[in-house]
Amino acid sequence: MSASTAGLRRFLGERPPRPERCELCAAVVPEDHRHLVDTEQRSLACACTPCALLMETPGAAAGRFRAVPDRRLTDPGHRIDDQAWEALQIPVGVAFFFRNAALDRLVALYPSPAGATESELDPATWNEVLGRTRLADLLQPDVEALLLRRTDSRGGGAIECHLVPIDLCYALVGRMRLLWQGFDGGAEARAALDAFFTDVRRQARPVPAAQAVGP
């Protein structure tokens, strides 16, 4: 093989992926990096640790960027039954809810083959289904979400609810979009979903019992 041919193949070969960079200062960030919510663009931005810490300061960047926190909480005293789930009118078994500060309303989204799909949610329904959990009071606008999953079992459906970072929800949406097959997502997507929620349950801290507001 000639030197010129070897050189050509080197250029035509697969290039290594470009490293991710902080979208504020352009510093290279590790794979496990923090995110900011760009409230003007309604999008997530990668951030290095110093920039994320800076955006935690009230008034930083005129409030455009908000650092996504890393807490995961659950309310053991709160129960959602099948009737309440049906009131949410979510066509799949997973959904997340966050409060849009600019619109001053709750936004309900669920994973689908097309990505995150929005579902209209009446404020009265929100209060009836989720308003009785302390997690709703703790939810920070734009940067945190209430993540729900309904699973079917022989003894009836089980519904779990967690307060999680908003970027975690969008990571789940991306994963489901990549793996989704057929009408119900397929076995690989369901296995990934099981693993995802196992990890969420492992990391979630319960709201102190004295603060829980549930039936």
Beta strands, then each sheet from edge to edge (+ up, - down):
strand 1: 34-38
strand 2: 43-47
strand 3: 65-67
strand 4: 73-74
strand 5: 94-100
strand 6: 105-112
strand 7: 115-119
strand 8: 144-151
strand 9: 158-165
strand 10: 205-206
sheet 1: 2+ 1- 3+
sheet 2: 7+ 6- 5+ 8- 9+ 4- 10-
end
